[in-house]
């Protein structure tokens, strides 16, 4: 007898007591209950009346009467259940992770740091293992970076070659407006070696050509290649055509 009572107590404890991820909540239970409803009513009774109370008379009086009634009542009590995301392992321990069937592509639900989480197979990722990994994603990144580097290098080399060729062209063809150095006296003498002022006067008139002061000094006389006749400075010039 004692052994049967002990086993019954252990079975009851195993069914109702939970451990692990346990949540408590109130549950409302509706049930039918009986009660007596009060109301005012007239009660009939008989009493003695007349002279010397030799007669019996019927009288009525008001009093509170009760009638049985039934109604619904609500009773609240606290129950223990496994928290959302956890199931009972059969021993009263809420330790089995439950992802609600959200794991896709053969993913398994496991407790990761105390939270039900889908553990994905190789090649998949996401909260529900719904995304497939792109094996070429890493190579695409490398190729994109290499192409960007090549574009930068080609641009830099092109700019360098363009600037170098431009500098060379400036050295070959000087920019207009830069004053060249003054000619030397030997160069001026060589340029004027074939100059004949008499012939020029006879051909173009009496106006002498005007040279810049830095080319021919005022004190230097013109060299003559040939002088057919000597002209006196005070004599009039013969400007007639021959």
Backbone as a ProteinNet text record, in pm:
[ID]
protein_1_A
[PRIMARY]
XXXXXXXXXXXXXXXXXXXXXXXXXXXXXXXXXXXXXXXXXXXXXXXXXXXXXXXXXXXXXXXXXXXXXXXXXXXXXXXXXXXXXXXXXXXXXXXXXXXXXXXXXXXXXXXXXXXXXXXXXXXXXXXXXXXXXXXXXXXXXXXXXXXXXXXXXXXXXXXXXXXXXXXXXXXXXXXXXXXXXXXXXXXXXXXXXXXXXXXXXXXXXXXXXXXXXXXXXXXXXXXXXXXXXXXXXXXXXXXXXX
[TERTIARY]
83.8	0	87.8	184.1	273.8	353.5	396	471.2	385.6	258.2	168.5	147.7	133	115.5	241.9	358.8	485.4	503	471.4	482.5	384.1	264.2	165.8	213.8	276.2	329.1	442.5	530.1	640.6	589.9	488.9	433.6	365.6	294.6	228.6	330.5	441.8	546.2	613	632.4	696.2	607.9	475.9	386	369	353.7	320.4	443.4	552.9	670.3	758	788.5	873.8	1000.5	1105.6	1232.9	1290.8	1397.4	1459.6	1394.5	1360.2	1298.9	1147.7	1108.9	969.5	910	789.6	715	584.9	552	427.7	327.2	202.1	95.8	-33.7	-126.9	-258.5	-353	-431	-529.4	-667.2	-762.3	-900	-978.8	-1055.1	-1137.4	-1282.5	-1373.1	-1515.7	-1585.6	-1669.9	-1742.6	-1882.5	-1973.5	-2111.4	-2123.9	-2192	-2211.6	-2358.6	-2404.4	-2543.8	-2547.8	-2656.4	-2675.3	-2825.3	-2863.2	-3002.6	-3029.9	-3126.1	-3162.4	-3276	-3261.7	-3362.4	-3461.1	-3584.2	-3689.2	-3798.4	-3885.1	-3995.7	-4118	-4177.8	-4295.6	-4398.2	-4521.2	-4627.3	-4643.3	-4641.6	-4656.9	-4799.4	-4863.3	-4999.9	-4991.7	-5070.8	-5072.7	-5213	-5242.9	-5372	-5346	-5441.8	-5429.9	-5569.6	-5572.9	-5702	-5760.2	-5884.6	-5949	-6090.7	-6156.6	-6291.5	-6287.6	-6411.2	-6420.7	-6377.5	-6307.2	-6257.8	-6173.6	-6128	-6038	-6093.4	-6222.6	-6277.2	-6283	-6240.4	-6240.9	-6095.9	-6082.1	-5951.2	-5957.3	-5865.2	-5864	-5732.9	-5740	-5621.7	-5563.5	-5436.8	-5368.9	-5247.3	-5194	-5076.4	-4974.4	-4850.9	-4744.4	-4628.5	-4557	-4445.4	-4315.7	-4240.5	-4111.2	-4014.5	-3891.3	-3788.9	-3789.1	-3800.2	-3799.3	-3672.3	-3636	-3515.6	-3551.9	-3485	-3504.8	-3368.2	-3344.7	-3213.6	-3193.1	-3070.7	-3033	-2892.4	-2857.9	-2724	-2665.9	-2534.6	-2466.4	-2322.1	-2259.9	-2120.1	-2028.3	-1922	-1821.3	-1683.3	-1591.3	-1454.2	-1357.6	-1271.4	-1170.2	-1032.3	-941.3	-805.5	-708.4	-614.2	-508.7	-381.7	-265.8	-135	-91.6	-45.4	4.8	146.8	223	360	365.6	428.5	448.4	590.5	633.7	763.6	754.3	858.4	860.9	859.5	815.3	817	957.8	967.2	1096.3	1157.5	1086	1140	1031.5	1074.4	983.4	1031.3	936.6	966.4	1036.1	1143.4	1217.3	1158.4	1044.8	979.4	1002.4	1094.2	1122.7	1085.1	1010.8	974.4	1077.6	1175.7	1279.5	1259.8	1235.8	1215.7	1352.1	1415	1552	1567.4	1460.7	1470.7	1434.5	1529.6	1504.9	1405.1	1315.7	1212	1206.5	1247.8	1246.9	1116.9	1018.7	889	888.5	977.8	982.1	1032.9	1105.6	1153	1284.1	1354.8	1484.9	1465.1	1526.2	1514.3	1645.7	1637.5	1756.4	1830.6	1753	1806.2	1881.2	1845.4	1903.9	1842.7	1918.6	1872	1860.5	1764.2	1741.2	1817.3	1899.9	1979.4	1982.3	2016.3	2027.4	2166.7	2173.6	2300.3	2296	2379.6	2384.5	2247.2	2175.4	2045.3	1932.7	1952.8	1850	1832.2	1708.3	1686.4	1732.8	1826.2	1886.1	1898.4	1874.3	1890.2	2038.9	2088.6	2226.8	2223.2	2283.4	2271.9	2376.2	2343.2	2437.9	2539.7	2647.2	2749.6	2690.3	2717.3	2668.1	2542	2490	2366.9	2387.7	2311.7	2318.6	2184.6	2169.5	2044.3	1979.6	1882.7	1813.4	1742.1	1693.8	1624.6	1698.7	1827.3	1908.2	1844.6	1786.8	1714	1800.8	1922.2	2009	2122	2155.4	2265.5	2388.4	2502.2	2625.4	2671.9	2727	2784.1	2933.5	2972.8	3113.5	3205	3148.8	3230.6	3234.1	3172.9	3167.8	3307.5	3391.3	3527.3	3609	3595.3	3668.6	3618.7	3489.2	3436	3496.1	3514	3574.6	3719.1	3794	3934.1	3943.9	3857.7	3861.3	3825.5	3724.3	3685.3	3798.3	3865.8	3977.3	4092.9	4120.5	4229.7	4199	4074.5	4036.9	4049.1	4006.6	4019.9	4164.8	4252.6	4394.9	4454.3	4417.6	4469.8	4423.8	4298.2	4248	4327	4354.6	4431.3	4572.5	4636.5	4772.7	4777.9	4683.7	4682.3	4660.1	4571	4546.3	4670.7	4739.3	4859.8	4969.4	4989.4	5092.9	5058.9	4930.9	4889.6	4915.8	4881.7	4904.9	5053.7	5133.6	5278.6	5337.8	5301.5	5354.6	5309.6	5185.8	5136.2	5214.1	5237.8	5311.1	5456.5	5518.3	5657.6	5670	5579.2	5582.7	5557	5471.4	5442.9	5566.4	5642	5765	5868	5879.4	5972.7	5935.3	5805.4	5761.8	5790.9	5779.4	5811.6	5960.4	6044.6	6187.9	6224.9	6156.3	6185.9	6131.1	6006.2	5939.8	5913.2	5999.4	5975.7	5845	5791.6	5665.7	5689.9	5597.4	5608.3	5599.1	5674.5	5672.5	5795	5877.2	5999.8	6108.7	6175.9	6275.7	6402.5	6445.6	6567.3	6687.6	6801.1	6919.7	6966.4	7033.9	7080.7	7187.6	7185.4	7287.7	7424.9	7523.9	7662	7708.1	7821.8	7873.2	7919.6	7975	8018.8	7901.4	7789.4	7670.4	7613.5	7615.1	7564.3	7652.9	7785	7876.9	7858.5	7834.3	7813.1	7684.2	7580	7451.4	7458.8	7545.3	7554.8	7670	7733.3	7848.6	7809.5	7688.2	7645.5	7555.8	7553.9	7464	7529.4	7458.9	7506.7	7410.9	7446.1	7351.1	7321.6	7421.4	7397	7294.9	7307	7210.2	7071.6	7064	6933.4	6874.5	6959.6	6908.3	6857.4	6932.4	6889.3	6761.6	6740.6	6623.7	6501.6	6522.1	6405.7	6391.4	6485.3	6473.8	6578.3	6562.8	6663.9	6646	6539.2	6517.1	6608.3	6691.6	6779.9	6701.5	6737.8	6670.7	6708.4	6611.1	6630.3	6647.5	6762.1	6791.9	6776.9	6746.5	6740	6874.6	6870.2	6993.6	7081.4	7019.8	7102.3	7166.9	7124.8	7183.1	7305.3	7290.3	7399.5	7423.8	7535	7562.2	7567.6	7538.8	7536.7	7676.8	7780.6	7917.2	7979.5	7911.7	7972.1	7927.3	8016.8	7985.1	7948.9	7877.5	7835.3	7952.9	7974.4	8077.9	8025.4	8111.1	8069.4	8148.2	8072.9	8141.3	8210.3	8144.1	8203.6	8152	8234.4	8195.3	8237.1	8145.1	8183.9	8223.5	8170.3	8206.1	8196.4	8266.2	8267.7	8166.6	8083.4	7978.7	8015.5	8016.6	8045.6	7919.8	7931.4	7809	7729.5	7797	7721.9	7670.4	7709.7	7664.3	7524.2	7442.3	7304.8	7306.4	7206.3	7197.1	7126	7174.4	7111.6	7014.7	6886.3	6781.7	6717.2	6777.5	6715.8	6746.3	6654.1	6670.6	6771.5	6855.1	6955.2	6905.4
-120.4	0	126.1	129.5	244.7	262.2	151.5	158.9	215.2	178	229.4	379.4	427.9	571.5	647.5	591.9	657.5	667.9	559.4	563.3	662.4	671.6	767.2	910.2	939.3	1073	1106.5	1011.7	1036.5	1061.3	984.9	1003.9	1140.1	1178.8	1309.3	1422.1	1409.8	1510.6	1519.1	1403.3	1403.5	1466.3	1458.9	1513.2	1662.8	1710.2	1851.1	1939	1886.4	1969.8	1979.2	2102	2123.4	2195	2177.8	2244.2	2291.9	2366.8	2420.2	2551.9	2563.8	2686	2679.5	2714.5	2703.9	2843.6	2859.6	2985.5	2960	3054.3	3044.9	3145.8	3103.5	3192.7	3153.3	3247	3221.1	3170.2	3072.9	3019.4	3029.2	3078.3	3093.4	2967.1	2923.2	2803	2838.3	2806	2834.1	2706.9	2724.9	2610.5	2656.2	2558.8	2585	2570.7	2668	2666.2	2693.4	2647.9	2666.1	2766.8	2841.5	2939.2	2959.5	3022.4	3052.7	3199.9	3226.1	3362.8	3408.1	3522.1	3574.8	3664.8	3661.9	3748.9	3761.7	3863.2	3886.6	3805.6	3746.3	3664	3676.4	3634.7	3633.8	3492	3487	3357.3	3348.1	3240.5	3217.6	3136.6	3187.2	3115.4	3132.4	3054.5	3058.6	3094.5	3163.5	3206	3211.7	3217.3	3224.4	3363.8	3370.8	3501.1	3493.3	3607.1	3613.7	3627.6	3632	3642.4	3511.5	3526.5	3413	3316.8	3366.8	3290.5	3151.8	3151.5	3021.1	2993.9	3093.8	3077.7	3070.5	3015.9	3009.7	3094.6	3184.6	3276.3	3259.3	3288.9	3282.3	3422.5	3429.1	3557.6	3541.8	3659	3662.9	3761.3	3725.5	3814.5	3809.7	3922.9	3934.9	3896.2	3815.2	3772.6	3741.8	3712.4	3682	3533.1	3505.8	3366.9	3339.6	3218.2	3176.6	3066.7	3078.2	2975	2933	2807.6	2763.6	2805.3	2850.5	2890.5	2836	2837.9	2797.8	2908.3	2923.7	3025	2980.5	3049	3019.8	3108.2	3048.6	3121	3095.5	3187.4	3178.4	3161.7	3066.6	3040.1	3048.4	3121.3	3140.4	3056.4	2995.8	2923.5	2930	2917.6	2929.7	2792.4	2791.7	2667.6	2691.9	2585.9	2591	2522.1	2589.6	2532.8	2564.9	2491.8	2522.4	2654.9	2734.7	2864.6	2845.6	2949.2	2938.5	2910.3	2813.5	2773.8	2653.8	2598.5	2484.8	2380.1	2253.5	2140.8	2054.4	1981.3	1887.8	1765.2	1723.9	1606.6	1475.5	1481.4	1360.2	1334.6	1407.4	1389.8	1514.2	1605.4	1728	1838.5	1819.8	1920.2	1985.2	2114.8	2187.9	2224.4	2129.2	2147.2	2121.5	2085.6	2059.2	2186.7	2235.9	2358.2	2330.9	2424.2	2411.9	2542.1	2535.6	2654.3	2670.3	2590	2604	2560.7	2470	2423.8	2526.7	2627.5	2734.7	2700.8	2598.2	2565.6	2500.4	2558.5	2509.3	2445.8	2378.7	2317.5	2226	2141.4	2039.5	2100	2221.5	2280.3	2220.5	2216.9	2160.2	2270	2252.9	2350.3	2305.6	2393.5	2363.2	2484.9	2459	2566.9	2627.5	2749.7	2821.6	2939.7	2932.4	3035.6	3059.3	2948.8	2958.1	3005.2	3007.2	3053.8	2950.5	2911.9	2819.4	2882.1	2815.3	2870.4	2760.7	2798.7	2704.6	2691.3	2569.3	2539.8	2490.7	2568.2	2542.2	2441.1	2374	2285.7	2369.9	2304.6	2375.3	2427.7	2553.7	2614.3	2695.4	2704.2	2779.9	2870.5	2978	3071.6	3143.1	3219	3290.9	3242.9	3318.9	3280.8	3147.4	3118.4	2992	2906.7	2936.8	2864.4	2874.1	2990.8	3007.1	3057.8	3103.2	3158.3	3060.2	3053	2967.5	3053	3007	3082.8	3081.8	3195.7	3209.6	3179.5	3065.3	3025	3116.4	3188.2	3277.3	3418.2	3440.3	3576.3	3628.1	3542.2	3584.8	3617.5	3531.2	3557.8	3684.1	3710	3832.8	3956.2	3949.2	4062.3	4082.9	3972	3982.1	4037.9	3988.6	4036.1	4184.1	4225.4	4367.1	4455.6	4410.9	4489.7	4496	4383.5	4382.8	4475.2	4472.3	4560.7	4707.4	4739.1	4877.2	4921	4831.1	4863.8	4885.4	4799.7	4815.4	4946.4	4983.1	5109.8	5227.4	5224.3	5332.9	5338.8	5222.5	5220.1	5270.9	5226	5271.2	5421.4	5472.7	5617.2	5694	5645.3	5713.6	5712.8	5598.6	5590.6	5682.1	5686.8	5774.3	5920.6	5962.8	6101.9	6133	6038.5	6060.4	6076.8	5988.1	5997.3	6126.1	6166.1	6289.2	6410.7	6419.1	6533.1	6533	6415.5	6409.8	6453.6	6408.9	6451.8	6601.2	6654.7	6798.1	6880.2	6832.9	6903.4	6898.3	6783.8	6772.6	6868.4	6879.4	6969.5	7114.5	7151	7287.6	7317.3	7217.8	7239.6	7253.8	7178.2	7185.6	7313.6	7348.6	7468.5	7562.4	7666	7758	7832.5	7876	7949.6	8087.2	8136.3	8268.8	8374.6	8480.3	8590.4	8594.1	8489.1	8487.1	8554.2	8654.1	8733.1	8651.2	8640.4	8566.2	8650.8	8590.9	8668.2	8758.9	8870.4	8969.8	8908.6	8941.2	8883.3	8940.8	8863.8	8907.9	9001.6	9072.8	9167.3	9095.8	8977.1	8903.2	8862.9	8827	8790	8907.7	9026.3	9147.3	9183.7	9173.6	9206	9112.6	8983.5	8887.7	8915.8	8960.7	8990.3	9113.2	9210.2	9335.7	9337.2	9223.4	9221.4	9252.8	9214.5	9241.1	9360.3	9448.9	9565.6	9679.7	9739.7	9851.9	9966.7	10069.2	10177.2	10260.1	10277.2	10359.5	10294.2	10164.7	10093.6	10099.8	10088.4	10097.3	10235.5	10339.8	10476.7	10498.4	10448.5	10467	10391.4	10278.9	10195.8	10236.2	10271.4	10294.9	10438.8	10525.2	10663.3	10698.6	10820.8	10875.1	10831	10761.7	10720.9	10605.2	10624.7	10517.3	10417.7	10296.3	10198.7	10223.9	10210.6	10234.9	10100.6	10084.3	9959.8	9981.9	9882.1	9897	9934.9	10011.9	10063.5	9953.1	9837.8	9732.7	9647.4	9669.6	9590.8	9661.4	9791.5	9867.8	9991.2	10007.5	10129.8	10249.1	10366.2	10490.1	10528.6	10491.3	10530.4	10439.2	10323.9	10227	10262.1	10261.2	10290.5	10163	10179.7	10064.5	10009.7	9879.9	9824.2	9813.6	9846.2	9843.5	9735.6	9655.3	9553.3	9615.8	9713.8	9783.2	9924.7	10020.8	10162	10218.4	10229.8	10280.1	10425.7	10507.8	10649.1	10696.8	10799.7	10856.8	10969.5	10974.2	11075.4	11163.3	11295.1	11391.1	11412.3	11425.6	11440	11562.9	11673.1	11796.1	11803.4	11712.8	11716.3	11664.6	11718.7	11667.3	11528	11451.3	11312.8	11306.4	11218.6	11198.9	11084.2	11116.9	11014.6	10974	11016	10977.8	10833	10771.1	10630.7	10618.3	10516.8	10493.1	10389.3
0	0	0	86.1	94.5	-34.7	-95.8	-220.7	-333.8	-339.1	-443.3	-429.5	-306.2	-284.4	-324.4	-293.5	-327.9	-479.6	-553.5	-699.2	-760.1	-705.5	-755.6	-734.9	-622	-596.4	-693.8	-724.9	-816.5	-958.8	-1001.2	-1134.8	-1146.9	-1041.8	-1043.8	-1049.5	-976.6	-978.3	-1115.2	-1181.4	-1312.1	-1418.4	-1403.3	-1503.8	-1487.2	-1366	-1342.5	-1324.5	-1273.2	-1249.3	-1373.1	-1416.3	-1532.2	-1488.9	-1567	-1540.1	-1672.6	-1661.8	-1783	-1823.3	-1949.1	-2002.5	-1978.6	-1856.4	-1813.7	-1803.3	-1854.8	-1845.1	-1769.6	-1683.3	-1606.5	-1659.4	-1661.1	-1705.3	-1636.2	-1636.8	-1578.9	-1687.1	-1647.2	-1740.2	-1675.9	-1755.6	-1707.4	-1740	-1641.4	-1657.9	-1623.7	-1712.4	-1692.9	-1644.3	-1546.2	-1490.7	-1449.9	-1429.5	-1389.7	-1238.3	-1180	-1034.6	-1002.5	-886.2	-840.8	-728	-723.1	-616	-595.3	-484.5	-451.3	-477.1	-561.6	-594.4	-502.6	-440	-346	-419.5	-373.6	-426.7	-319.5	-334.6	-240.5	-283	-187	-215.1	-98.8	-124.5	-22	32.7	160.5	227.4	286.5	255.3	306.2	435	528.2	657	720.9	816.6	889.5	1034.8	1086.2	1225.9	1289.8	1419	1490.3	1479.2	1465.3	1452.7	1514.6	1518.1	1574	1725	1781	1925.6	1989.4	2085.9	2163.4	2079.7	1960.4	1872.1	1839.3	1820.1	1790.5	1640.7	1560.1	1414.4	1362	1241.4	1174	1045.8	1034.5	919.8	840.7	711.4	621.9	605.2	621.2	607.5	511.3	459.8	371.6	427.7	411.5	455.6	353.2	344.6	249.5	320.3	250.4	304.3	189.3	224.9	124.5	95.6	-33.1	-77.1	-158.8	-172.9	-245.6	-344.2	-462.2	-563.3	-617.4	-642.4	-692.3	-839.1	-868	-1002.7	-1034.2	-1163.1	-1209.1	-1298.2	-1290.8	-1370.2	-1396.2	-1497.6	-1530.2	-1446.4	-1402	-1324.2	-1385.6	-1361.9	-1415.5	-1299.6	-1314.2	-1211.8	-1277.7	-1213.6	-1265.6	-1183.7	-1253.2	-1184.3	-1269.4	-1204.9	-1269	-1319.5	-1444.4	-1502.6	-1553.6	-1566.8	-1617.4	-1752.9	-1847.6	-1981.3	-2028.1	-2127.8	-2187.8	-2263.1	-2250.6	-2317.7	-2469.3	-2543.9	-2690.1	-2741.5	-2830.6	-2885.1	-2815.3	-2715.6	-2641.2	-2623.1	-2625	-2606.4	-2490.9	-2437	-2328	-2385.6	-2319.9	-2367.2	-2318.7	-2251.1	-2202.3	-2055.4	-1994.8	-1852.1	-1772.2	-1832.2	-1762.9	-1777.5	-1863.6	-1883.6	-2020.7	-2020.6	-2146.5	-2204.1	-2269.9	-2317.9	-2466.4	-2536.6	-2679.9	-2755.2	-2834.7	-2912	-3023.6	-3043.1	-3145.1	-3224.6	-3350.2	-3436.5	-3513	-3481.8	-3547.7	-3692.8	-3730.4	-3869	-3966.6	-3916.6	-4005.1	-4074.1	-4030.2	-4088.5	-4225.5	-4326.8	-4463.4	-4507.8	-4622.6	-4685	-4588.1	-4519	-4428.3	-4310.2	-4271.3	-4151	-4025.6	-3918.3	-3791.9	-3687.1	-3598.3	-3491.7	-3367.3	-3314.5	-3195.9	-3105.2	-2978.8	-2880.6	-2891.1	-2940.9	-2954.2	-2858.9	-2753.1	-2649.2	-2586.9	-2564.9	-2498.9	-2587.2	-2718.5	-2811.1	-2921.5	-2952.4	-3064	-3195.3	-3262.6	-3383.9	-3488.5	-3614.8	-3725.3	-3759.3	-3753.2	-3791.8	-3935.7	-4025.4	-4168.9	-4215.5	-4324.6	-4390.9	-4468.6	-4511.2	-4588.2	-4719	-4745.8	-4869	-4851.5	-4727.2	-4702.7	-4581.7	-4577.7	-4465.7	-4454.1	-4343.7	-4318.6	-4190	-4140.6	-4018	-4032.5	-4152.6	-4177.8	-4280	-4302.3	-4401.7	-4540.4	-4570.1	-4695.9	-4809.4	-4781.1	-4885.4	-4917	-5044.8	-5088.8	-5113.1	-5064.3	-5078.5	-5223.4	-5265.4	-5399.5	-5391.5	-5449.1	-5440.1	-5521.9	-5617.1	-5700.2	-5646	-5530.9	-5477.4	-5443.7	-5383.6	-5351.1	-5475.4	-5579.3	-5703.2	-5771	-5763.4	-5823.1	-5756.7	-5625.5	-5555.4	-5599.5	-5613.3	-5656.1	-5797.7	-5887.4	-6026.5	-6033.8	-5957.9	-5959.3	-5907.5	-5800.2	-5747.1	-5847	-5914.4	-6013	-6130	-6177.9	-6289.4	-6249.2	-6128.7	-6082.4	-6074.1	-6026.9	-6018.7	-6157.4	-6253.6	-6389.5	-6452.3	-6428.4	-6483.4	-6427.7	-6297.7	-6235.9	-6293	-6309.7	-6361.8	-6505.7	-6589.9	-6729.6	-6737.2	-6654.5	-6653.4	-6611.3	-6507.4	-6460.1	-6566.3	-6633.5	-6737.4	-6854.5	-6892.6	-7003.2	-6970.7	-6851	-6810.6	-6807.9	-6758.7	-6752.5	-6892.6	-6985.2	-7121	-7189.8	-7167.4	-7228.7	-7179.2	-7050.3	-6995.1	-7040.8	-7049.5	-7094.7	-7240.2	-7328.2	-7468.3	-7481.3	-7397.4	-7402.9	-7365.3	-7264.7	-7225.5	-7338	-7405.3	-7517.1	-7630.1	-7660.9	-7767	-7731.8	-7604.4	-7563.3	-7582.7	-7558.6	-7576.2	-7723.9	-7811.9	-7954.7	-8015.9	-7987.6	-8039.8	-7923.8	-7904.5	-7792.5	-7810.3	-7705.4	-7706.4	-7764	-7851.6	-7912.3	-7804.4	-7823.9	-7727.6	-7641	-7643.6	-7565.1	-7647.2	-7594.5	-7667.5	-7684.9	-7808.1	-7837.3	-7799.9	-7775.8	-7737.9	-7851.9	-7818.2	-7917.1	-8004.8	-8133.3	-8222.5	-8192	-8219.3	-8196.1	-8308.7	-8287	-8386.6	-8512.5	-8496.3	-8615	-8700.6	-8636.6	-8712.4	-8786.2	-8721.6	-8787.7	-8906.2	-8887.4	-8996.7	-9114.6	-9085.3	-9193.5	-9266.9	-9192.6	-9256.7	-9343.7	-9305.8	-9381.1	-9481.5	-9503.9	-9594.1	-9737.8	-9778.5	-9916	-9928.4	-9829.3	-9832.2	-9909.2	-10009.6	-10091.5	-10073.6	-9995.1	-9969	-10091.2	-10183.9	-10303.4	-10392.5	-10406.6	-10489.7	-10429.8	-10298.4	-10232.4	-10245.1	-10236.9	-10249.9	-10390.1	-10490.3	-10628.4	-10657.7	-10591.5	-10621.2	-10541.6	-10410.8	-10324.8	-10282.7	-10315.6	-10274.9	-10172.7	-10117	-10026.3	-9883.7	-9855.4	-9715.9	-9683.6	-9581.3	-9536.7	-9451.9	-9459.8	-9370.3	-9225.9	-9142.1	-8998.8	-8928.2	-8866.3	-8795.3	-8646.6	-8574.2	-8427.7	-8373.3	-8260.9	-8205.2	-8149	-8113	-8056.4	-8165.1	-8293.3	-8401.8	-8459.7	-8494.6	-8556.3	-8472	-8408.3	-8332.7	-8425.5	-8369	-8450	-8497.6	-8421.5	-8457.2	-8560.1	-8592.2	-8684.2	-8825.7	-8918.3	-9058.3	-9129.7	-9240.1	-9317.7	-9396.6	-9391.8	-9479	-9621	-9717.3	-9857.9	-9928.7	-10000.1	-10079.6	-10199.8	-10261.1	-10376.3	-10378.7	-10403.6	-10408.5	-10542.6	-10638.9	-10770.9	-10769.7	-10681.2	-10675.7	-10533.6	-10502.1	-10367.7	-10362.8	-10266	-10250.7	-10135.8	-10161.6	-10054.9	-9973.3	-9844.5	-9763.3	-9795.1	-9836.6	-9862.9	-10004.2	-10093.4	-10231.9	-10241.2	-10335.4	-10351.3	-10409.9	-10367.2	-10412.3	-10545.3	-10631.1	-10760.6	-10749.1	-10750.5	-10729.6	-10859.3	-10972.3	-11100.3	-11130.8	-11203.1	-11237.3	-11350.1	-11349	-11451.3	-11548.5
[MASK]
++++++++++++++++++++++++++++++++++++++++++++++++++++++++++++++++++++++++++++++++++++++++++++++++++++++++++++++++++++++++++++++++++++++++++++++++++++++++++++++++++++++++++++++++++++++++++++++++++++++++++++++++++++++++++++++++++++++++++++++++++

